[in-house]
Amino acid sequence: MKVHLKDFLLIHLNSIKEKLTRRDDALETMVLALTEEIVELKGELTIYKVSLSNGKFNSGPNQ
């Protein structure tokens, strides 16, 4: 009886471990993608800040 219970538990624990590993991998992929997006957005923000400080964006009409 103990052997069957042990085998049963090992099978289910391994199954849970595999599911958690897949989720971990998926989350890691998402974090990497979001990190890349943040870097890109920070670059764009820097460009806009420089453009604003150089006066390239006017609030008034173009002359």
C-alpha positions as CSV (number, residue, x, y, z in Angstrom):
1,M,0.0,0.0,0.0
2,K,2.8,2.4,0.9
3,V,4.5,1.9,-2.4
4,H,1.4,2.7,-4.4
5,L,0.8,5.9,-2.5
6,K,4.4,6.9,-2.9
7,D,4.3,6.3,-6.6
8,F,1.0,8.1,-6.9
9,L,2.4,11.1,-5.1
10,L,5.6,11.2,-7.1
11,I,3.7,11.1,-10.4
12,H,1.5,14.0,-9.3
13,L,4.3,16.0,-7.8
14,N,6.3,15.6,-11.1
15,S,3.2,16.7,-13.0
16,I,2.8,19.8,-10.9
17,K,6.5,20.5,-11.2
18,E,6.3,20.4,-15.0
19,K,3.3,22.7,-15.1
20,L,5.0,25.2,-12.8
21,T,8.2,25.1,-14.8
22,R,6.2,25.9,-18.0
23,R,4.5,28.8,-16.3
24,D,7.8,30.0,-15.0
25,D,9.3,29.9,-18.5
26,A,6.2,31.8,-19.9
27,L,6.5,34.4,-17.2
28,E,10.2,34.9,-17.8
29,T,9.5,35.4,-21.5
30,M,6.8,38.0,-20.7
31,V,9.2,39.9,-18.3
32,L,11.9,40.0,-21.0
33,A,9.4,41.3,-23.6
34,L,8.1,43.9,-21.2
35,T,11.7,44.9,-20.3
36,E,12.5,45.4,-24.0
37,E,9.3,47.5,-24.4
38,I,10.3,49.7,-21.4
39,V,13.7,50.3,-22.9
40,E,12.2,51.3,-26.2
41,L,9.6,53.6,-24.5
42,K,12.4,55.3,-22.4
43,G,14.3,55.9,-25.6
44,E,11.3,57.5,-27.2
45,L,10.6,59.6,-24.1
46,T,14.2,60.9,-24.3
47,I,13.8,61.9,-27.9
48,Y,10.6,63.8,-27.1
49,K,12.3,65.5,-24.1
50,V,15.2,66.6,-26.3
51,S,12.9,67.8,-29.0
52,L,10.9,69.8,-26.5
53,S,14.0,71.4,-24.9
54,N,15.2,72.4,-28.4
55,G,11.9,74.1,-29.1
56,K,11.0,71.8,-32.0
57,F,7.5,71.4,-30.6
58,N,5.7,74.7,-30.5
59,S,2.4,75.3,-28.8
60,G,1.6,78.2,-31.2
61,P,0.9,78.3,-34.9
62,N,3.7,77.7,-37.4
63,Q,5.1,80.8,-39.1
